[in-house]
Amino acid sequence: MFDVGLSELMVIAVVALVVIGPERLPKVARTAGLLLGRLQRYVSDVKSDINREIQLDELKKMQQQVTDQVKGLEASVTHEMREVESSVNTAVAPLTELAVSPAPTPEAASATELVAAPTVDSPAAVEVQKS
């Protein structure tokens, strides 16, 4: 982090020994180590928080992209469904007009006559002939 070499650490240790004294030097070194450890943990926590925020930001962007793609796909499918529905309606319209108002055809007329006219072999025809 600060790029401190071994020779620089030796100079710092000698100066600390002279200034602090040999009695208090172990306690000061222990306290400095604890503070340095806390500082390193704090820096790593801040880094991990920043990384989480960046990942969350990326996920939000990706979610927005997927949402936009889904909306586009939904619009496309809806448009295609409407086109298919209109083409089916135009193809079925003449058939529904024929089904609603059928024109009498020769086959239909003869079928109704056959149903209405009793046959000679039926019991109703036999009774009609007897009377």
C-alpha positions, 0 to 999 in steps of 0.5 A: 500500500505505501511500498515500505521496504525492509530498510525503512521498517528498520529505521522506523523500529529504531526511532520508535525504540528510542522515542517510546522506550523499551518498556512501552514498545511492546504495548504500543506495537500491539495497539498499532497492530490492532489498529492496523487490522481494524483499518484493513477490515474496514477497507475490505468491508468498504470494498465489498460494499462497493462491489455489491452496489456495482453488482446490484446496479448491473443486475438492475440494468440487466433486469431493465433490458430483459423487461424491455425485451419482454415488452417488445416480444409481447407487443410483437405477439399481440400484433401477430395475433391480431393479424391472424384473427383479422385474416381468419375473420375475413376468411370465415365471414362468407361462410357465416353469411351462408350459414345465417341465410341459406339459399334453398338448393335443389338437394335441400328441397327434395330432402324436405319433400322426402321427410314430409311425404310418407312412404308407401311402406310406412304405417302412416301411409297404410292408414291414409290409404285405408281411409 
